[in-house]
Amino acid sequence: MPTYRQLTQQVHRALRLGVLEPGDQLPTAREVVEALAINPNTVLRAYRDLEQQGLVQTRPGQGTFVVAVPPGPTLADHQSLRRGLQRWVRDARRAGLDNEAIDTLVEVTLRDLSADEEIA
């Protein structure tokens, strides 16, 4: 997956989790470049995509600000699912899986489900 897409997904995730909210300022492109050692054009492309999606607004001389949350459910909308997932993660840890193995298992499962849905 391209790096700019990973950045946009991280912002989407932060918005859904409530880590970022409307009015918050995103780090400058320079700050992201220094923190992640990536090309400035990659950051600018991610910010442009987020702006085209209506999630952020760039104000010349001021920065890039969150103006909306992506449509769809937020974490708070699914507390019962979250509790069930917490139980599942505890079971996975008891089975000896670390966070990386759990992440991998979830990614593979999501990929499998997506493939199944495409076939159906």
Secondary structure as UniProt FT lines:
FT   HELIX           3..17
FT   TURN            22..23
FT   HELIX           29..36
FT   HELIX           40..52
FT   TURN            53..54
FT   STRAND          56..59
FT   TURN            60..62
FT   STRAND          63..66
FT   HELIX           75..78
FT   HELIX           79..94
FT   TURN            95..96
FT   HELIX           99..119
//
